[in-house]
């Protein structure tokens, strides 16, 4: 958990964390080659999740603070 904080917003930062984790568990650093093939797709998923989470959090805080405009007219009631 500690090593994963903050890496979603930085492209390819997960490779640094994976290298540190491999070293911590005594695995050879050459195993990073196994991850390189799929990390690009996983990186896009982490970034998308980060963006969606930040957007939802911003909308929730704006609603709580009364800064979010309410829809007007008949379109809002249908």
DSSP file (Angstrom, degrees, kcal/mol; ACC not computed):
  #  RESIDUE AA STRUCTURE BP1 BP2  ACC     N-H-->O    O-->H-N    N-H-->O    O-->H-N    TCO  KAPPA ALPHA  PHI   PSI    X-CA   Y-CA   Z-CA
    1    1 A X    >>        0   0    0      0, 0.0     4,-0.7     0, 0.0     3,-0.6   0.000 360.0 360.0 360.0 -43.3    0.0    0.0    0.0
    2    2 A X  G >4  +     0   0    0      1,-0.2     3,-0.7     2,-0.2     0, 0.0   0.898 360.0  49.0 -64.2 -39.8    2.7    2.5    0.9
    3    3 A X  G 34 S+     0   0    0      1,-0.2    -1,-0.2    14,-0.1    14,-0.1   0.702 106.5  57.6 -74.1 -17.5    4.6    2.0   -2.4
    4    4 A X  G X4 S+     0   0    0     -3,-0.6     3,-1.2     2,-0.1     4,-0.4   0.584  76.8 111.6 -91.2  -9.0    1.4    2.5   -4.5
    5    5 A X  T << S+     0   0    0     -3,-0.7    -3,-0.0    -4,-0.7     0, 0.0  -0.467  87.5   3.9 -69.8 128.9    0.4    5.9   -3.2
    6    6 A X  T 3  S+     0   0    0     -2,-0.2     3,-0.3     1,-0.1    -1,-0.2   0.420  96.8 105.8  85.1  -0.9    0.7    8.7   -5.8
    7    7 A X    X   +     0   0    0     -3,-1.2     3,-1.1     1,-0.2     6,-0.4   0.698  61.1  74.8 -87.4 -15.7    1.8    6.6   -8.8
    8    8 A X  T 3  S+     0   0    0     -4,-0.4    -1,-0.2     1,-0.3    42,-0.1   0.846  96.6  49.0 -65.5 -32.0   -1.5    6.7  -10.7
    9    9 A X  T 3  S+     0   0    0     -3,-0.3     2,-0.6     1,-0.1    -1,-0.3   0.521 101.3  71.9 -84.9  -4.2   -0.9   10.3  -11.8
   10   10 A X  S X  S-     0   0    0     -3,-1.1     3,-1.7    -4,-0.1     4,-0.3  -0.940  85.1-126.0-116.2 114.6    2.6    9.7  -13.0
   11   11 A X  T 3  S+     0   0    0     -2,-0.6    -2,-0.1     1,-0.3    -3,-0.1  -0.320  90.3   1.2 -60.6 137.3    3.0    7.7  -16.3
   12   12 A X  T >> S+     0   0    0     27,-0.1     3,-0.9     1,-0.1     4,-0.5   0.520  91.2 122.8  64.3   8.8    5.4    4.7  -15.9
   13   13 A X  H X>  +     0   0    0     -3,-1.7     4,-1.5    -6,-0.4     3,-0.7   0.770  61.4  71.1 -68.4 -23.3    6.0    5.4  -12.2
   14   14 A X  H 3> S+     0   0    0     -4,-0.3     4,-2.9    -7,-0.2    -1,-0.2   0.805  86.7  64.5 -64.1 -27.6    4.8    1.9  -11.5
   15   15 A X  H <> S+     0   0    0     -3,-0.9     4,-2.3     2,-0.2    -1,-0.2   0.881 101.5  49.5 -63.1 -37.0    7.9    0.5  -13.0
   16   16 A X  H <X S+     0   0    0     -3,-0.7     4,-2.1    -4,-0.5    -1,-0.2   0.920 112.7  47.0 -65.9 -43.2   10.0    2.1  -10.3
   17   17 A X  H  X S+     0   0    0     -4,-1.5     4,-2.4     2,-0.2    -2,-0.2   0.898 111.7  50.6 -66.0 -40.2    7.7    0.7   -7.6
   18   18 A X  H  X S+     0   0    0     -4,-2.9     4,-2.8     2,-0.2    -1,-0.2   0.911 109.3  51.2 -64.7 -41.6    7.7   -2.8   -9.2
   19   19 A X  H  X S+     0   0    0     -4,-2.3     4,-2.1     1,-0.2    -1,-0.2   0.917 111.5  47.6 -60.9 -42.7   11.6   -2.7   -9.3
   20   20 A X  H  X S+     0   0    0     -4,-2.1     4,-2.2     1,-0.2    -1,-0.2   0.890 112.7  49.0 -65.7 -38.6   11.7   -1.7   -5.6
   21   21 A X  H  X S+     0   0    0     -4,-2.4     4,-2.0     2,-0.2     6,-0.2   0.905 109.5  51.3 -68.4 -41.3    9.2   -4.5   -4.7
   22   22 A X  H  <>S+     0   0    0     -4,-2.8     5,-2.8     1,-0.2     4,-0.2   0.920 112.1  47.2 -60.2 -43.6   11.1   -7.1   -6.7
   23   23 A X  H ><5S+     0   0    0     -4,-2.1     3,-1.2     3,-0.2    -1,-0.2   0.896 108.9  54.7 -64.9 -40.1   14.3   -6.2   -4.8
   24   24 A X  H 3<5S+     0   0    0     -4,-2.2    -1,-0.2     1,-0.3    -2,-0.2   0.892 110.7  44.9 -61.4 -40.2   12.5   -6.2   -1.5
   25   25 A X  T 3<5S-     0   0    0     -4,-2.0    -1,-0.3    -5,-0.1    -2,-0.2   0.374 117.9-111.4 -87.7   5.7   11.3   -9.7   -2.0
   26   26 A X  T < 5 +     0   0    0     -3,-1.2     2,-0.3     1,-0.3    -3,-0.2   0.701  68.9 142.6  76.6  19.9   14.7  -10.9   -3.3
   27   27 A X      < -     0   0    0     -5,-2.8    -1,-0.3    -6,-0.2    -2,-0.1  -0.657  58.2 -98.2 -90.9 150.2   13.6  -11.5   -6.9
   28   28 A X    >   -     0   0    0     -2,-0.3     3,-1.6     1,-0.1     4,-0.1  -0.382  23.1-128.5 -69.5 145.1   15.9  -10.6   -9.8
   29   29 A X  G >  S+     0   0    0      1,-0.3     3,-1.8     2,-0.2     4,-0.2   0.683 100.5  78.4 -66.5 -17.3   15.4   -7.3  -11.5
   30   30 A X  G >  S+     0   0    0      1,-0.3     3,-1.6     2,-0.2    -1,-0.3   0.690  75.1  77.1 -66.8 -15.7   15.3   -9.0  -14.9
   31   31 A X  G X> S+     0   0    0     -3,-1.6     3,-1.4     1,-0.3     4,-0.7   0.649  71.7  82.3 -68.2 -12.7   11.7  -10.0  -14.1
   32   32 A X  H X> S+     0   0    0     -3,-1.8     4,-1.7     1,-0.3     3,-0.6   0.792  77.7  70.0 -61.4 -25.4   10.7   -6.5  -14.9
   33   33 A X  H <> S+     0   0    0     -3,-1.6     4,-0.7     1,-0.2    -1,-0.3   0.823  92.6  57.3 -61.7 -30.9   10.7   -7.6  -18.6
   34   34 A X  H <4 S+     0   0    0     -3,-1.4     4,-0.4    -4,-0.3    -1,-0.2   0.840 109.1  45.3 -66.5 -32.0    7.7   -9.8  -17.8
   35   35 A X  H XX S+     0   0    0     -4,-0.7     4,-1.9    -3,-0.6     3,-1.0   0.801  96.0  73.8 -82.4 -30.3    5.8   -6.7  -16.7
   36   36 A X  H 3X S+     0   0    0     -4,-1.7     4,-0.6     1,-0.3    -1,-0.2   0.803  89.9  60.1 -57.3 -31.7    6.8   -4.4  -19.5
   37   37 A X  H 3< S+     0   0    0     -4,-0.7    -1,-0.3    -3,-0.2     4,-0.2   0.838 120.0  22.6 -67.1 -33.7    4.5   -6.2  -22.0
   38   38 A X  H <> S+     0   0    0     -3,-1.0     4,-2.0    -4,-0.4     3,-0.3   0.506  98.9  88.9-112.1  -7.1    1.3   -5.5  -20.1
   39   39 A X  H  X S+     0   0    0     -4,-1.9     4,-3.0     1,-0.2     5,-0.2   0.829  81.0  62.2 -65.6 -30.7    2.2   -2.5  -18.0
   40   40 A X  H  X S+     0   0    0     -4,-0.6     4,-1.8     2,-0.2    -1,-0.2   0.936 108.3  42.4 -60.2 -45.4    1.1    0.0  -20.7
   41   41 A X  H  > S+     0   0    0     -3,-0.3     4,-1.9     1,-0.2    -1,-0.2   0.913 115.8  48.7 -66.8 -42.6   -2.5   -1.2  -20.6
   42   42 A X  H  X S+     0   0    0     -4,-2.0     4,-2.4     1,-0.2    -2,-0.2   0.872 108.5  55.0 -64.6 -35.9   -2.5   -1.4  -16.8
   43   43 A X  H  X S+     0   0    0     -4,-3.0     4,-2.4     2,-0.2    -1,-0.2   0.897 106.6  50.2 -64.4 -41.3   -1.0    2.1  -16.7
   44   44 A X  H  X S+     0   0    0     -4,-1.8     4,-2.4    -5,-0.2    -1,-0.2   0.896 110.5  50.5 -64.0 -38.8   -3.9    3.5  -18.8
   45   45 A X  H  X S+     0   0    0     -4,-1.9     4,-2.3     2,-0.2    -2,-0.2   0.907 110.6  48.5 -65.2 -42.0   -6.4    1.8  -16.4
   46   46 A X  H  X S+     0   0    0     -4,-2.4     4,-2.1     2,-0.2    -2,-0.2   0.911 113.0  48.0 -63.5 -42.3   -4.7    3.3  -13.3
   47   47 A X  H  X S+     0   0    0     -4,-2.4     4,-2.4     2,-0.2    -2,-0.2   0.910 111.7  49.2 -66.5 -41.7   -4.7    6.7  -14.9
   48   48 A X  H  X S+     0   0    0     -4,-2.4     4,-2.5     1,-0.2     5,-0.2   0.912 111.5  49.4 -63.9 -42.2   -8.4    6.5  -16.0
   49   49 A X  H  X S+     0   0    0     -4,-2.3     4,-2.5     1,-0.2    -1,-0.2   0.894 110.9  50.6 -63.4 -39.4   -9.4    5.3  -12.5
   50   50 A X  H  X S+     0   0    0     -4,-2.1     4,-2.4     2,-0.2    -2,-0.2   0.917 111.4  47.3 -63.9 -44.4   -7.4    8.2  -11.0
   51   51 A X  H  X S+     0   0    0     -4,-2.4     4,-2.3     2,-0.2    -2,-0.2   0.926 113.9  46.7 -65.3 -45.2   -9.1   10.8  -13.3
   52   52 A X  H  X S+     0   0    0     -4,-2.5     4,-2.5     2,-0.2     5,-0.2   0.927 113.2  49.5 -63.0 -44.8  -12.6    9.4  -12.6
   53   53 A X  H  X S+     0   0    0     -4,-2.5     4,-2.3    -5,-0.2    -2,-0.2   0.911 112.2  47.2 -61.5 -43.2  -12.0    9.3   -8.9
   54   54 A X  H  X S+     0   0    0     -4,-2.4     4,-2.2     2,-0.2    -1,-0.2   0.877 112.2  51.0 -66.0 -37.1  -10.7   12.9   -8.8
   55   55 A X  H  X S+     0   0    0     -4,-2.3     4,-2.2     2,-0.2    -2,-0.2   0.915 111.4  46.7 -66.4 -43.5  -13.6   14.1  -10.9
   56   56 A X  H  X S+     0   0    0     -4,-2.5     4,-2.5     2,-0.2    -2,-0.2   0.917 112.3  50.6 -64.6 -43.2  -16.2   12.4   -8.7
   57   57 A X  H  X S+     0   0    0     -4,-2.3     4,-2.4    -5,-0.2    -2,-0.2   0.909 110.5  49.2 -61.7 -41.9  -14.6   13.8   -5.5
   58   58 A X  H  X S+     0   0    0     -4,-2.2     4,-2.3     1,-0.2    -1,-0.2   0.894 111.8  49.0 -64.6 -39.8  -14.5   17.3   -7.0
   59   59 A X  H  X S+     0   0    0     -4,-2.2     4,-2.2     2,-0.2    -2,-0.2   0.897 111.3  49.7 -66.6 -39.9  -18.2   17.1   -7.9
   60   60 A X  H  X S+     0   0    0     -4,-2.5     4,-2.4     2,-0.2    -2,-0.2   0.927 112.5  46.4 -65.3 -44.9  -19.1   15.8   -4.4
   61   61 A X  H  X S+     0   0    0     -4,-2.4     4,-2.1     1,-0.2     6,-0.2   0.910 111.9  51.7 -64.4 -41.3  -17.2   18.6   -2.7
   62   62 A X  H  <>S+     0   0    0     -4,-2.3     5,-2.5     1,-0.2     6,-0.9   0.888 110.4  49.2 -62.1 -38.8  -18.8   21.2   -5.0
   63   63 A X  H ><5S+     0   0    0     -4,-2.2     3,-1.0     4,-0.2    -2,-0.2   0.921 111.1  49.3 -65.9 -44.3  -22.3   19.8   -4.2
   64   64 A X  H 3<5S+     0   0    0     -4,-2.4    -2,-0.2     1,-0.3    -1,-0.2   0.862 112.6  47.9 -63.2 -35.0  -21.6   20.0   -0.5
   65   65 A X  T 3<5S-     0   0    0     -4,-2.1    -1,-0.3    -5,-0.2    -2,-0.2   0.508 113.5-118.0 -84.8  -4.3  -20.3   23.5   -0.8
   66   66 A X  T < 5S+     0   0    0     -3,-1.0    -3,-0.2    -4,-0.5    -2,-0.1   0.706  81.9 119.0  76.8  19.6  -23.3   24.6   -2.9
   67   67 A X      < +     0   0    0     -5,-2.5     2,-0.5    -6,-0.2    -4,-0.2   0.534  45.0  95.9 -93.2  -8.8  -21.2   25.5   -5.8
   68   68 A X  S    S-     0   0    0     -6,-0.9     2,-0.2    -9,-0.1    -9,-0.0  -0.736  76.4-127.1 -88.8 125.3  -22.7   23.0   -8.3
   69   69 A X        -     0   0    0     -2,-0.5     2,-0.3     1,-0.1    -2,-0.1  -0.467  18.4-132.5 -72.2 138.2  -25.5   24.5  -10.4
   70   70 A X        -     0   0    0     -2,-0.2    -1,-0.1     1,-0.1     2,-0.0  -0.674  28.8-103.0 -86.4 144.6  -28.8   22.7  -10.4
   71   71 A X        -     0   0    0     -2,-0.3     2,-0.3     5,-0.1    -1,-0.1  -0.376  39.7-147.2 -65.6 146.6  -30.5   22.0  -13.8
   72   72 A X        +     0   0    0     -2,-0.0     3,-0.3    -3,-0.0     4,-0.2  -0.800  45.8  19.8-115.7 157.3  -33.3   24.4  -14.6
   73   73 A X  S >  S-     0   0    0     -2,-0.3     3,-0.8     1,-0.2     4,-0.4  -0.224 103.2 -45.7  88.2-173.2  -36.6   23.9  -16.6
   74   74 A X  G >> S+     0   0    0      1,-0.2     3,-1.0     2,-0.2     4,-0.7   0.752 123.4  71.3 -69.0 -26.1  -38.7   21.0  -17.6
   75   75 A X  G 34 S+     0   0    0     -3,-0.3     3,-0.4     1,-0.3    -1,-0.2   0.816  93.9  55.5 -61.9 -30.1  -35.7   19.0  -18.7
   76   76 A X  G <4 S+     0   0    0     -3,-0.8    -1,-0.3     1,-0.2    -2,-0.2   0.736 105.5  52.2 -74.7 -22.4  -34.6   18.5  -15.2
   77   77 A X  T <4        0   0    0     -3,-1.0    -1,-0.2    -4,-0.4    -2,-0.2   0.577 360.0 360.0 -91.6 -10.5  -37.9   17.0  -14.1
   78   78 A X     <        0   0    0     -4,-0.7    -1,-0.2    -3,-0.4    -2,-0.1   0.458 360.0 360.0 -96.8 360.0  -38.1   14.3  -16.8
